[in-house]
Amino acid sequence: METELAAAYERCRELHREHGRTYYLATRLLPAWKRRHVHALYGFTRYADEIVDRTESRPSAERAAVLTEWSGRFLAGLRGEPVDDPLLPAVLHTIAVFDLDLDDFEKFLRSMAMDLTVTSYPTYSDLLEYMEGSAAVIGTMMLPILESSDPAAAREPARQLGNAFQLTNFIRDVAEDLDRGRIYLPEEHLAEFGVTRRMLREGVATPAIKALIKAEVARAREHYALAAPGIPLLEPASQACMRTAFQLYGGILDEIEAIDYDVFGRRATVPNRRRAAVAVRSLLTRPGTPVHLAA
């Protein structure tokens, strides 16, 4: 049993290292005993995302069946039944150790299922409803692991940070998401700037598209601002990790600005030198110090 559990945690860590470079770097700043639990949550969310996004050659109904079957194994594990899966034992163990809210996991799986049928969102409110399960609940899953001096006060900032991170990904990955037949920029925002889905598919950063992306960057930064007060409330040993993640994900928005909002030309990434500098600066920052995006 212990061997199986250790292997599941290692599989989650491998997924995290391979697919979540920025977050993986930040997680290395956590106390060792916390890291594997963060890897477990990342592995859970990433594997579900892989089912939805990395099996595009399969019909939607077939992908839905795979997601349903895997979700069923997870729910069976929650009921105490034996689970034959390479990573779920780690997730189930983490849930038990921290008594995580199972409703968050149900919301997450519901949003993943939406990605199989929903290709666009008419309004920002509609997108936020999707993000409730795909992003905000990640913050509340993480909070018990990170620990806080005031969990009630830290809860909404944690949710906002989940939203901020995901909006950053949506803005950066417009072209990639379009290749999958989806767009996460609300239709009402496209209409406001006179941008159509066809224009986005053409992959040319016209003045209208750049204006749209600029507005989305500003909107994402509003979520970072709402998230910032929660980081000084975290347990001191967790703050360097989340300061780093906050700055590096927010730094992707800086890189999008630096390429003049052309999200088609190249993928916006934070240079390795800046990544290392942010991590060191976060380690040296006194716990409780307010956090904000770099100017």
ChimeraX attribute file (.defattr): number of C-alpha atoms within 10 A of each C-alpha:
attribute: neighborCount
match mode: 1-to-1
recipient: residues
	/A:1	7
	/A:2	7
	/A:3	7
	/A:4	15
	/A:5	18
	/A:6	15
	/A:7	16
	/A:8	23
	/A:9	27
	/A:10	19
	/A:11	19
	/A:12	29
	/A:13	23
	/A:14	15
	/A:15	21
	/A:16	24
	/A:17	17
	/A:18	10
	/A:19	13
	/A:20	17
	/A:21	12
	/A:22	18
	/A:23	21
	/A:24	22
	/A:25	19
	/A:26	24
	/A:27	23
	/A:28	14
	/A:29	21
	/A:30	20
	/A:31	13
	/A:32	10
	/A:33	9
	/A:34	17
	/A:35	19
	/A:36	22
	/A:37	24
	/A:38	25
	/A:39	27
	/A:40	28
	/A:41	24
	/A:42	23
	/A:43	28
	/A:44	21
	/A:45	20
	/A:46	17
	/A:47	19
	/A:48	19
	/A:49	18
	/A:50	12
	/A:51	18
	/A:52	21
	/A:53	16
	/A:54	13
	/A:55	14
	/A:56	13
	/A:57	9
	/A:58	11
	/A:59	10
	/A:60	15
	/A:61	11
	/A:62	12
	/A:63	20
	/A:64	20
	/A:65	11
	/A:66	16
	/A:67	22
	/A:68	14
	/A:69	12
	/A:70	17
	/A:71	16
	/A:72	12
	/A:73	18
	/A:74	22
	/A:75	17
	/A:76	13
	/A:77	18
	/A:78	18
	/A:79	9
	/A:80	10
	/A:81	11
	/A:82	11
	/A:83	16
	/A:84	12
	/A:85	13
	/A:86	15
	/A:87	24
	/A:88	25
	/A:89	24
	/A:90	27
	/A:91	27
	/A:92	21
	/A:93	18
	/A:94	21
	/A:95	20
	/A:96	12
	/A:97	12
	/A:98	14
	/A:99	11
	/A:100	18
	/A:101	14
	/A:102	13
	/A:103	11
	/A:104	19
	/A:105	22
	/A:106	15
	/A:107	19
	/A:108	23
	/A:109	19
	/A:110	14
	/A:111	19
	/A:112	22
	/A:113	19
	/A:114	15
	/A:115	19
	/A:116	19
	/A:117	12
	/A:118	13
	/A:119	14
	/A:120	17
	/A:121	19
	/A:122	14
	/A:123	15
	/A:124	15
	/A:125	11
	/A:126	12
	/A:127	17
	/A:128	17
	/A:129	14
	/A:130	22
	/A:131	21
	/A:132	19
	/A:133	20
	/A:134	24
	/A:135	25
	/A:136	28
	/A:137	25
	/A:138	24
	/A:139	20
	/A:140	22
	/A:141	23
	/A:142	20
	/A:143	20
	/A:144	17
	/A:145	20
	/A:146	22
	/A:147	17
	/A:148	21
	/A:149	12
	/A:150	12
	/A:151	16
	/A:152	9
	/A:153	13
	/A:154	23
	/A:155	21
	/A:156	18
	/A:157	24
	/A:158	27
	/A:159	25
	/A:160	27
	/A:161	27
	/A:162	24
	/A:163	25
	/A:164	27
	/A:165	22
	/A:166	18
	/A:167	25
	/A:168	21
	/A:169	17
	/A:170	18
	/A:171	25
	/A:172	25
	/A:173	18
	/A:174	21
	/A:175	22
	/A:176	15
	/A:177	17
	/A:178	16
	/A:179	11
	/A:180	13
	/A:181	13
	/A:182	19
	/A:183	22
	/A:184	20
	/A:185	22
	/A:186	18
	/A:187	18
	/A:188	14
	/A:189	17
	/A:190	19
	/A:191	12
	/A:192	10
	/A:193	16
	/A:194	13
	/A:195	20
	/A:196	13
	/A:197	15
	/A:198	8
	/A:199	14
	/A:200	18
	/A:201	14
	/A:202	10
	/A:203	16
	/A:204	14
	/A:205	18
	/A:206	14
	/A:207	13
	/A:208	16
	/A:209	22
	/A:210	19
	/A:211	17
	/A:212	21
	/A:213	26
	/A:214	18
	/A:215	14
	/A:216	20
	/A:217	23
	/A:218	12
	/A:219	14
	/A:220	22
	/A:221	19
	/A:222	13
	/A:223	19
	/A:224	25
	/A:225	16
	/A:226	16
	/A:227	24
	/A:228	22
	/A:229	20
	/A:230	25
	/A:231	28
	/A:232	22
	/A:233	22
	/A:234	23
	/A:235	17
	/A:236	18
	/A:237	16
	/A:238	23
	/A:239	28
	/A:240	28
	/A:241	24
	/A:242	26
	/A:243	24
	/A:244	26
	/A:245	24
	/A:246	26
	/A:247	20
	/A:248	27
	/A:249	21
	/A:250	22
	/A:251	23
	/A:252	22
	/A:253	25
	/A:254	20
	/A:255	18
	/A:256	23
	/A:257	17
	/A:258	11
	/A:259	14
	/A:260	14
	/A:261	25
	/A:262	22
	/A:263	24
	/A:264	19
	/A:265	12
	/A:266	11
	/A:267	17
	/A:268	23
	/A:269	17
	/A:270	18
	/A:271	12
	/A:272	9
	/A:273	8
	/A:274	13
	/A:275	19
	/A:276	14
	/A:277	12
	/A:278	22
	/A:279	22
	/A:280	14
	/A:281	13
	/A:282	22
	/A:283	17
	/A:284	10
	/A:285	14
	/A:286	13
	/A:287	18
	/A:288	15
	/A:289	12
	/A:290	14
	/A:291	21
	/A:292	16
	/A:293	16
	/A:294	11
	/A:295	5
